Amino acid sequence: MGQIYSDVSRSKWVRIQPTLTRSPEPTEETAADGAIDLDATNALLTKTLTALRAIAARHGDQLKTELGATDEKDQRVVDELFEEELDRRLREDDEFHRISDELMDEIELRFSLLTDGTVRRNKQGWPQSWSWETDDRETFIKTVTRFSSNHSSRFGCLLTPLVNGVRVSGAFLPAWNGGQQPKLVLLDGEGLGHTPKSVAAISTSLTRRIESTDAIVLVDNAVQPMQAAPVAAMKEMITSGSASKLLLVFTHFDEVKGDNLRNAADREQHVLASAENVLASIGEELGPFAERALRGRLKDACFFVGGIDEDLDAAKNPHKRTIGQMQALLAAINAIVEKPEPVLAKPVYDRMNLVLAVKNAAESFHDAWWPRLGLAYKPGVGKEHWKRIWALSRRLSTPGLGDEYDNLKPVADLRKQLQDRLYVLLQNPLRWDPAEPTDDAHKLRVFDGLANALSAKTLDLATRRVRAERMPEWQSAFNQSGRGSSYARASIIGERIYERAAPIPDVTPSPDRNSFLHEVAAVVESVCAEEGAALA
């Protein structure tokens, strides 16, 4: 029996697609979609585009006259003022709100297609979740696509853009596993990115999920070089003390080809070469034990699969190899659950090194955020658009919303800087009691235990200092409007939030600096007490 539970939410902004088309030959799967009149939807979208152009022209012409700036060097400022003032006026325009309501009503009409199952609604009548179960696998697959598909034949009838998550439970049994059902709970999150652009930190929600899982399977494409996002994920696994839970799966292995790649072993080494390229840089940034931990996972916990979008057939050689890799992956997951024996030797750390670690973390946090806020200049780091900073302030000033906006992640950034610097500190104890382990694997196990215990506490500290204790400041930043509001908002975030949440320690004491140092020290001391280590 399969069960579906989908979370849906009302989106604030609506993307308008000018034309929705029907599939030329409707199938049984799309028969239920006939309840939606796409001709009426297209007519509404056409009318909406015309009305929006008229509203934009009306307000735009008036604003251009009022701003009246013609100097090109002031154009960026004029553009920013224009966008902000236009946004404010649209929010006060009755015609704009009428259009928004019509679009939301059209979106809500798609929920009428849910004839089976149970819909749970909020007090305003907006659907929050839908649950349904069946014993028919084919019907199950067809039904869940309404919440996950992006097929063109069903454009205009899908609920996919509104879905926050889908939870599925059932007796899912792979045919290639000899009749044995793996006892797994799979948590598949949002992809980490698909470009080589630098990724500073992963989201706090993913960090918390890492803490609660037994194994983390990092899936990457074997055909292309390893991008920044999976590298960031590997760094997170290392600094949070979760490297032993990391498993790497490279897909599209059947597409890795070359004249010098004569067999599967050659192709494996070719794929791993891209990962090897990042080991040295990770070692320089996070210390030798970080590089050693990652090298061990690349050696013992890598799996290579191909053709997994098809039904795997053990009679076919390419599929046979993939089946073997999948079975080895299942065995590796089961082995991770078994905890290793504890190490008796405990490290002792220098308290002064902790001060330096906090100072480096705060400096790196400021160095990353001041240019993005437009409060400083740094080559290669551009100022974020004012609207993105506004969106970030809205998120962090509203309880219940996330603590990030797109790649703007102040909580995750501060936590990452603290965790990275503390992980380097952990690898350099003053001494060991009663004696230093002779096996580096034993040392790494101790460091991972300390880092794992620190991970959740540094996240709680960053969340509290950046958001919970600064809620009035975030609300003040969000409420800024009118001329000069974008600079005022950036100043509030930089000087009244970040500067106080993560002040850089120096020779001049202050309440904020002292508080920050003492709180980080208290976290480290509590972890050392729990794990048997010490600060001297």
Secondary structure, DSSP 8 states (H G I E B T S, - for coil): -EEEEEEE---SS----S-----SS--GGGGGGGGS-HHHHHHHHHHHHHHHHHHHHHHHHHHHHHH----GGGHHHHHHHHHHHHHHHHHT-HHHHHHHHHHHHHHHHGGGG--SSEEEE-TTS-EEEEEEEES-HHHHHHHHHHHH---GGGTTT--GGGEEEEEEES----GGGTT--------------SSSS------HHHHHHHHH-S-EEEEEESSS---HHHHHHHHHHHHTT-GGGEEEEEE-GGG---TT--SHHHHHHHHHHHHHHHHHHHHHHH-HHHHHHHHHHHHHSEEE---TTS---TTSHHHHHHHHHHHHHHHHHHHHTS-------EEEE-HHHHHHHHHHHHHHHHHHHHHHHTSS-BTTB----HHHHHHHHHHHHSTTS-S-BTTB-HHHHHHHHHHHHHHHHHT--SEEES---S-HHHHHHHHHHHHHHHHHHHHHHHHHHHTGGGHHHHHHHHH--STTHHHHHHHIIIIIIIHHHS----SS--HHHHHHHHHHHHHHHHHHHHHT-EE-
